[in-house]
Amino acid sequence: MYRMREATAADAGPIADMVRARSAWLSGRGLGECADLAEEYGSQAGNPVFPVWVLEHESDGVVGCTSHFGNESLPPWAFTEDERSEPTLFLATTFTRPNRHRLGRLIAWWSLDRAAGQGMTWVRRGTGQDRLARYYQEAQGWDLLRVSDRRGQQVHFLQRKAEPVPGLADLMAGRGL
């Protein structure tokens, strides 16, 4: 059984441990590393500036996290003025503990459902990794909005319409993952 909840300061250590586990998984596949950011990401838990949510498993504890930002956080170098005026939930800093259940997909679907329930139009996200952008499109149904250059790095911005996700309760119960 999974549940999403707002992170607290007590989640800092588990989030940092999870980021280090994901970093080792990425490194083992030649996909980069992020272990040096583990403590920073963990420290965002419980900080009101960072709206961090955790995916918690009933026996395994914190197995995922993401941050939910609104329109005000959409960078003007990446989104048009019209796009920044649309009701949007922006996903950032999403990590999951490596396992076979594709927990990032579960976090994304929960976020789509939550945004729809709040009357938002879009859920948007960005990534600097081309392979991850392709995965989001091919496996999770995200549409590529644009690729922007930021300080010499390509950043892929993706979006999906905010919508209720049928069967989400079953997925959160661990059925159909």
C-alpha positions in Angstrom: 0.0 0.0 0.0 1.3 3.4 -1.0 0.3 6.9 -0.1 1.5 10.4 -1.0 1.9 12.9 1.8 3.6 16.2 2.4 7.2 15.7 3.5 8.3 16.7 7.0 11.8 17.4 8.3 11.9 13.8 9.5 12.0 12.7 5.9 15.3 14.4 5.2 17.4 11.3 5.9 15.2 8.8 4.0 15.0 11.2 1.0 18.8 11.6 0.9 19.3 7.8 1.2 16.9 7.3 -1.6 18.7 9.8 -3.8 22.0 8.1 -3.2 20.4 4.7 -4.1 19.0 6.2 -7.3 22.4 7.7 -8.1 24.1 4.4 -7.7 21.5 2.8 -10.0 22.1 5.6 -12.6 25.9 5.3 -12.3 25.8 1.6 -12.8 24.0 2.2 -16.2 26.3 5.0 -17.3 23.4 7.6 -16.9 25.2 10.0 -14.6 25.1 10.6 -10.8 23.4 12.8 -8.3 24.7 11.5 -5.0 26.4 14.9 -4.3 23.0 16.5 -4.2 21.4 13.9 -1.8 21.8 16.0 1.3 20.5 19.1 -0.4 17.4 17.4 -1.7 16.8 15.8 1.7 17.1 19.2 3.4 14.2 20.5 1.4 11.8 18.2 3.2 9.7 20.2 5.7 11.0 23.5 4.3 8.0 25.6 3.4 9.9 27.1 0.4 10.0 23.6 -1.2 6.6 21.9 -1.5 8.0 18.4 -1.3 5.7 15.3 -1.3 6.8 11.8 -0.5 5.6 8.5 -1.8 5.5 6.2 1.3 5.1 2.4 1.3 3.5 0.8 4.3 6.5 -1.4 5.1 9.4 0.1 3.1 8.9 3.8 4.2 9.8 6.6 1.8 10.3 5.2 -1.7 9.7 8.3 -3.8 9.5 12.1 -3.7 8.7 15.1 -5.9 8.1 18.8 -5.5 4.9 20.5 -6.7 5.2 24.1 -7.8 2.7 26.4 -9.4 2.8 28.9 -12.3 4.9 31.3 -10.4 7.8 28.8 -10.6 7.7 28.4 -14.4 10.9 29.9 -15.7 10.4 32.7 -18.2 13.3 31.3 -20.3 11.4 28.1 -20.8 7.7 29.0 -20.9 5.9 31.7 -22.8 3.9 34.4 -21.0 0.6 32.6 -22.1 1.9 29.3 -20.8 2.9 30.9 -17.5 -0.6 32.2 -17.1 -2.3 28.7 -17.4 -3.1 26.9 -14.2 -0.2 24.5 -13.9 1.3 22.1 -11.5 5.1 21.9 -12.1 6.9 18.7 -11.0 10.5 19.0 -10.0 13.1 16.9 -8.3 11.3 13.6 -8.6 13.2 10.6 -7.3 12.3 7.0 -6.6 14.0 4.1 -4.9 15.0 1.7 -7.7 12.7 -1.2 -8.0 10.5 -3.0 -10.6 7.3 -1.1 -9.9 8.1 2.2 -11.8 7.2 4.3 -8.9 8.0 7.5 -10.8 5.0 6.7 -13.0 2.8 6.3 -9.9 4.0 9.7 -8.6 3.2 11.3 -12.0 -0.3 9.8 -12.2 -1.0 10.9 -8.6 0.1 14.4 -9.6 -2.1 14.4 -12.7 -5.1 13.4 -10.6 -4.3 15.9 -7.8 -3.9 18.7 -10.3 -7.2 17.9 -12.0 -8.9 17.9 -8.6 -7.5 21.4 -8.0 -8.9 22.6 -11.3 -5.5 23.0 -13.0 -5.1 22.6 -16.7 -1.6 21.3 -17.0 1.1 19.2 -15.3 4.5 20.1 -16.6 8.0 19.0 -15.9 11.6 19.4 -17.1 14.7 17.2 -17.4 18.2 17.7 -18.7 18.4 14.1 -19.7 17.5 13.2 -23.2 16.9 9.5 -22.4 14.6 10.4 -19.5 12.6 12.8 -21.7 12.1 10.0 -24.2 11.0 7.6 -21.4 8.5 10.2 -20.1 7.0 10.5 -23.6 7.1 6.8 -24.6 6.2 5.1 -21.3 4.2 7.8 -19.4 2.4 9.7 -22.2 4.0 13.1 -21.8 4.2 15.5 -24.7 7.4 17.4 -25.5 6.6 21.1 -25.3 10.1 22.3 -26.2 13.8 21.9 -25.7 15.5 25.0 -24.3 19.1 25.9 -23.8 20.1 26.8 -20.3 23.7 27.7 -19.6 24.9 25.5 -22.4 22.7 22.6 -21.4 19.6 21.2 -23.2 16.5 21.1 -21.0 13.4 19.2 -22.2 10.1 20.5 -21.0 7.1 18.2 -21.1 3.4 18.5 -20.3 0.2 16.5 -19.9 -3.3 17.7 -19.4 -4.3 17.5 -15.7 -6.9 14.7 -15.6 -8.4 12.2 -13.1 -6.6 8.9 -13.3 -9.1 6.0 -13.3 -7.9 3.1 -11.1 -5.5 5.3 -9.1 -6.8 3.9 -5.9 -5.9 0.3 -7.1 -2.4 1.5 -8.1 -1.9 3.1 -4.7 -3.0 -0.2 -3.2 -0.2 -1.9 -5.1 -2.5 -3.6 -7.6 -1.6 -3.3 -11.3 1.9 -1.8 -10.8 
